[in-house]
Amino acid sequence: MVTLNTQVNTRPEFDMPTKMASYWIGKMLEYLHRKGVMVNDLADGRANYKELLATLDREDPAIFWGMGHGSEDVFTGQDHEILFQVGVNLDLLEGRIVHLTSCLTGVKLAPAMVKAGVVAVFAYTYDLIIGLEVEPFPESKITQSLMEPDTEIEKAMADGLSTAQAYEASEHKTEEWLDYWVNSGDPNTDVIMLSIISNRNARILLGVNTRGVLEAPPISILGVATTLVVAFVTGIGLLGGKKS
């Protein structure tokens, strides 16, 4: 039986993208603790398959929040170790809510998870942009504005909102940051805003309704996203496949 109000996270830290993402996820975990969510945070070297498997079996959490490099059909942990893969081990997540802070996993992996019995999956259908070379520091305002729409999902669920409401909260946080940058006067405003919009357009929520039908909000791909990824982006795509 899935244990309510419990969560397991994987939070690898071995390169600049994962370290930047981990910094802001860590801040949200502090909030979750204050809200009474029992979080087992598999950070750094603990973000490996053996540790994750044992933790899922022991604690049977309601939510799995994974940050790491990804591709269309694979999600990884520390040092690119595969944690979940289409057609391999998705039954481990049956009955849970899954949140993947990772590039591309919304394309094939997230739909496969729903078919395997996952209650709902937050994921990204394109490269998840978490930083720009103009300010590549974990605590930067740019990375904060790129990460907070994602971490807002967890905040909303900790506040008792549904997955659909959590998705909407993420949308609202996106709008807040777009408004901030419009009025910032920063010389990189255009690139920053396009990156935030690219993340928003890539973010999806999949779930099973009472008829067992896959549902997702409409997705529009930002036309300039490819140029941004090549020229400016630090993201969390999977090395060896399409990556950011």
Secondary structure, DSSP 8 states (H G I E B T S, - for coil): --EEEEEEEEE--SSHHHHHHHHHHHHHHHHHHHTT-EEEEEEGGG-SHHHHHHHHHHH-EEEEEEES-B-SSEEE-GGG-EEEETTTSGGGGTTSEEEEESSSTTTTHHHHHHHTT-SEEEEESS--EEEETTS--TT-HHHHHHHHHHHHHHHHHHTT--HHHHHHHHHHHHHHHHHHHHTT--TTHHHHHHHHHHHHHHEEEEEE-TT--EE-------TTHHHHHHHHEEE-B-TTSS--
